[in-house]
Structures are given as C-alpha cells and as structure tokens.
C-alpha cells in the first residue's frame, strides 16, 4: 500500500511568500515524493486554495513534529529577510 509522511506543527511558506502561523501540516506520499495535502492553521486569514490542496484522510505511517519551524514545500534553497 501507499505510505504517507505527515509534517505537523509547522509554519508553512506559501507560494506568495507569506508565512502561516504555527500549526500547519503537510502530507507527502512516500512512494512518489509528491505533496498530497497542505493544511494551513485555522486562525490564518487565507482561504483554501492552491496552498491548501485538500483535507483528505490518509493512512499516515510517520509523523514529524516541526516544532513551529518553517516548512517551505517545493523550495530547495530559501532566504528570508525581515
């Protein structure tokens, strides 16, 4: 079966450069390396869209607690100023 890895308690960097509040999650299909779900924290003002791919239920095998660190899906190297 498919295996999924979920990152939780993350601050997610969106395509537009905005940074979510702590508490976001991201799920990766380990067989393909594809991001299958991004969920922003409920207190963020952003609406669900490209950065919130879905709220489907996956059989997650492993969970990584990001401890409110920044998670930047799709980026190899980033620099944040400010």
Helices and strands as residue ranges (DSSP letters): E 4-12, E 24-29, E 34-39, E 60-65, E 70-71
